[in-house]
Amino acid sequence: MKAPLYLVLATLFWSGNFVVGQAAVASMTPLDLTFWRWTLAAVPLLALAHLVEKPDWRAVLRRWPVLLLLSALGMSGYTLLLYTALGYTSAMNASLITAANPALIVVMAIVLLGERTTRLGWLGIGLGLLGVLLVLTRGDLQRVASLSINTGELLMIGAIIVWGGYTIIARRLGVPPIAATAVQVAMATVTLAPLALVQHVRLPDTPAEAWSLGYIALFPSLGAYLFWNLALKTTPPGTAGNYLNLMVVFTAAITLALGTPLTPVQVVGGILVVAGVLLTGLKGQPRPAPA
């Protein structure tokens, strides 16, 4: 019974990242948050990987080219896009777009890997796309034709495309997951350091900024990855992936608790996205292409 609790905690921590990140980008730059998030999490993650997985570090580091690519996509690229997007759109909208990620990954697997899905899988993809479009257009689908979509939401679309590519590549990595994550985080810290120096990345100046960065480094970066990977030891990836639907629920609950009401379009869009992901994940898993 521990695995479901671990998955719930991981998604709760990642949901908090949307809300806290949106508050933090009001006074800190996306690069500030990204650089310090991974810098503070790198050593604890490496220690956790060593204690929990006891990997052969030489074997892990032999995969450095792929790990470096994954670091650029999942740690640097996705995180910078996410925090930049939160400067233009709401945490709720960002989480709704992110909820379409499992369906997007199915599409990318079909296009890039030649995998196939079922009719229910295609129905799920369609529902998820419709839900995201409702959120992007505020219920006015004609805005798609005129490309009248918020800059932050366009950035979030870019973010989930980057994360989809990260997931497709990471599927075949063959490295213990916490060790792989820890090395990618360390690589992100090193590769972002020159840019951080040029851009004069700063530490938090106020208690509010310090608490925000502390939360981001401890819970979404360290705790969520630890709980997620511990759960994957006994939970199939497809089952675990469906827990990501809780991110929309948790983000909505946090948003409401902080006094920001949800719009009807967000509610309907969220229902369509979650329903689409459930159909894609539970009944529409892609099948490998025939040899």
C-alpha positions in Angstrom: 0.0 0.0 0.0 3.0 2.3 0.1 3.3 2.8 -3.6 -0.1 4.6 -4.0 0.8 6.9 -1.2 4.2 7.6 -2.8 2.5 8.4 -6.1 -0.1 10.7 -4.5 2.7 12.6 -2.6 4.8 13.0 -5.8 1.9 14.5 -7.7 1.0 16.7 -4.8 4.5 18.1 -4.6 4.6 18.7 -8.4 1.2 20.4 -8.2 2.6 22.8 -5.6 5.4 23.6 -8.0 2.9 25.3 -10.4 1.4 27.5 -7.6 4.7 28.3 -5.8 6.5 28.8 -9.1 3.9 31.3 -10.3 4.3 33.3 -7.1 8.1 33.1 -7.3 8.5 34.4 -10.9 6.9 37.6 -9.8 10.2 38.6 -8.3 12.8 36.0 -9.5 13.7 35.2 -13.0 13.1 31.7 -14.5 16.9 31.2 -14.7 17.2 32.1 -11.0 14.7 29.4 -10.1 16.0 26.8 -12.5 19.6 27.2 -11.6 19.2 27.2 -7.8 16.5 24.5 -7.9 18.9 22.0 -9.4 22.0 23.3 -7.7 20.4 22.7 -4.3 18.9 19.3 -5.2 22.0 17.8 -6.9 24.0 16.6 -3.9 21.0 15.2 -2.0 19.8 13.4 -5.1 23.2 11.9 -5.7 23.4 10.7 -2.1 19.8 9.2 -2.3 20.7 7.4 -5.5 23.8 5.9 -3.9 21.9 4.8 -0.8 18.7 3.5 -2.4 19.9 2.0 -5.7 23.7 1.5 -5.1 24.4 1.9 -8.8 27.6 1.1 -10.7 28.5 4.8 -11.2 31.1 4.0 -13.9 28.4 2.2 -16.0 26.0 5.1 -15.4 28.5 7.7 -16.6 29.3 5.6 -19.7 25.9 6.8 -20.9 26.9 10.4 -20.5 25.9 11.6 -24.0 22.3 10.4 -23.6 22.2 11.7 -20.0 23.5 15.1 -21.2 20.8 15.3 -23.8 18.1 14.3 -21.3 19.4 16.9 -18.9 19.2 19.6 -21.5 15.6 18.6 -22.3 14.0 17.6 -19.0 16.0 19.6 -16.4 17.1 22.8 -18.2 14.7 23.1 -21.2 11.4 22.0 -19.6 12.0 23.8 -16.3 13.0 27.1 -18.0 9.9 26.9 -20.3 7.6 26.1 -17.3 8.8 29.0 -15.1 8.8 31.4 -18.1 5.2 30.4 -18.9 4.1 30.9 -15.3 5.0 34.6 -15.7 2.2 34.9 -18.4 -0.5 32.3 -17.5 -2.1 30.9 -14.4 -0.9 27.8 -12.5 -4.3 26.2 -13.2 -3.9 26.6 -17.0 -0.4 25.4 -16.9 -1.4 22.2 -15.0 -4.3 21.6 -17.4 -2.0 21.8 -20.4 0.5 19.5 -18.6 -2.2 17.0 -18.0 -2.3 16.4 -21.7 1.2 15.1 -21.6 0.4 11.4 -21.4 -1.7 11.6 -24.6 1.0 13.7 -26.3 3.6 11.0 -25.4 1.3 8.4 -27.0 1.2 10.5 -30.2 4.9 11.0 -30.2 5.5 7.2 -29.7 3.2 6.6 -32.7 5.0 9.1 -34.9 8.6 8.5 -33.8 8.6 4.9 -32.8 5.9 3.4 -35.1 3.8 2.3 -32.1 0.0 1.8 -32.6 -2.9 2.6 -30.4 -6.5 1.5 -30.1 -9.7 3.4 -31.1 -10.3 4.2 -27.5 -6.7 5.6 -27.4 -7.5 7.9 -30.4 -10.8 9.0 -28.7 -8.8 9.8 -25.5 -6.3 11.8 -27.5 -9.1 13.7 -29.2 -10.8 14.5 -25.9 -7.6 15.6 -24.3 -6.8 17.9 -27.3 -10.3 19.4 -27.1 -10.0 20.1 -23.4 -6.6 21.8 -23.9 -8.0 23.9 -26.8 -10.9 25.0 -24.6 -8.5 26.2 -21.9 -6.2 27.9 -24.5 -9.0 29.7 -26.2 -11.1 30.5 -23.0 -13.9 28.6 -24.7 -13.8 30.5 -28.0 -12.3 27.9 -30.4 -12.3 30.5 -33.2 -9.2 32.0 -31.5 -7.2 29.0 -32.8 -7.6 30.2 -36.4 -6.3 33.6 -35.5 -3.6 32.2 -33.2 -4.8 34.5 -30.5 -3.4 32.4 -27.6 -1.6 33.6 -24.5 2.2 33.6 -24.7 2.4 31.6 -21.5 0.2 28.9 -22.8 2.2 28.7 -26.0 5.3 28.3 -23.9 3.6 25.5 -21.9 2.8 23.7 -25.2 6.5 23.9 -25.9 7.3 22.6 -22.5 5.2 19.5 -22.8 6.6 18.8 -26.3 10.1 19.0 -24.7 9.0 16.7 -21.9 7.5 14.3 -24.4 10.8 14.0 -26.2 12.5 13.5 -22.8 10.2 10.7 -21.9 10.5 8.9 -25.3 14.3 8.9 -25.0 14.4 8.1 -21.3 12.3 4.9 -21.8 15.2 3.1 -23.3 18.0 4.5 -21.1 18.6 1.3 -19.0 20.0 3.2 -16.0 18.6 3.1 -12.5 16.1 5.9 -12.4 17.2 7.9 -9.3 20.8 7.7 -10.4 19.9 8.8 -13.9 17.9 11.7 -12.5 20.7 12.7 -10.1 23.3 12.8 -12.9 21.0 14.8 -15.1 20.4 17.3 -12.3 24.2 17.6 -11.7 24.8 18.1 -15.4 22.1 20.8 -15.5 23.8 22.6 -12.7 27.2 22.5 -14.5 25.9 23.4 -18.0 23.7 26.3 -16.6 26.5 27.7 -14.5 28.1 29.9 -17.3 24.7 31.3 -18.3 24.0 31.9 -14.6 27.2 33.9 -14.3 26.6 36.0 -17.4 23.0 36.7 -16.3 24.1 37.5 -12.7 21.8 34.9 -11.2 21.0 35.9 -7.6 20.0 34.2 -4.4 16.6 35.1 -2.8 16.5 38.6 -1.2 13.4 38.2 0.9 12.0 35.5 3.2 9.1 34.9 0.7 11.6 34.2 -2.1 13.7 32.0 0.2 10.6 29.9 1.2 9.6 29.6 -2.4 13.0 28.4 -3.5 13.2 26.1 -0.5 9.9 24.4 -1.4 10.9 24.0 -5.1 14.3 22.5 -4.2 13.0 20.2 -1.5 9.6 18.9 -2.6 9.2 19.0 -6.4 12.9 18.4 -7.1 13.9 16.0 -4.3 10.8 14.5 -2.6 8.7 14.0 -5.7 11.4 12.3 -7.7 12.3 10.1 -4.7 8.7 9.0 -4.1 7.9 8.6 -7.8 10.9 6.3 -8.4 10.3 4.3 -5.2 6.7 3.7 -6.4 7.9 2.5 -9.8 9.7 -0.4 -8.2 6.4 -2.1 -7.6 4.0 -0.2 -9.9 3.8 -0.5 -13.7 4.6 2.8 -15.5 1.2 2.9 -17.2 -0.5 2.7 -13.8 1.8 5.3 -12.3 1.3 7.6 -15.2 -2.4 7.8 -14.5 -1.7 9.3 -11.1 -0.5 12.4 -12.9 -4.2 13.2 -13.5 -4.2 14.2 -9.8 -2.0 17.2 -10.6 -5.0 19.0 -12.1 -7.1 18.1 -9.0 -4.4 19.2 -6.5 -3.6 22.4 -8.4 -7.3 23.3 -8.5 -7.7 22.6 -4.8 -4.6 24.7 -3.9 -5.8 27.5 -6.3 -9.3 27.5 -4.7 -7.7 27.4 -1.1 -5.7 30.5 -2.0 -8.9 32.3 -3.0 -8.7 32.2 -6.8 -11.9 30.9 -8.4 -12.0 28.5 -11.3 -13.8 29.4 -14.5 -16.4 27.2 -16.1 -14.1 26.7 -19.1 -11.3 25.5 -16.9 -13.6 23.0 -15.2 -15.0 21.6 -18.5 -11.5 21.6 -20.1 -10.1 19.8 -17.0 -12.8 17.1 -17.2 -12.1 16.5 -20.9 -8.4 16.3 -20.4 -8.6 13.9 -17.5 -11.2 11.7 -19.3 -9.0 11.7 -22.4 -5.9 10.7 -20.4 -7.8 7.9 -18.7 -9.0 6.5 -22.0 -5.5 6.8 -23.4 -3.8 5.3 -20.4 -6.2 2.6 -19.3 -7.7 1.4 -22.6 -5.6 2.9 -25.3 -2.0 2.0 -24.5 0.1 1.9 -27.7 1.1 -1.5 -29.1 4.6 -2.0 -30.6 4.7 -2.0 -34.4 5.0 -5.4 -36.0 8.5 -6.5 -36.9 
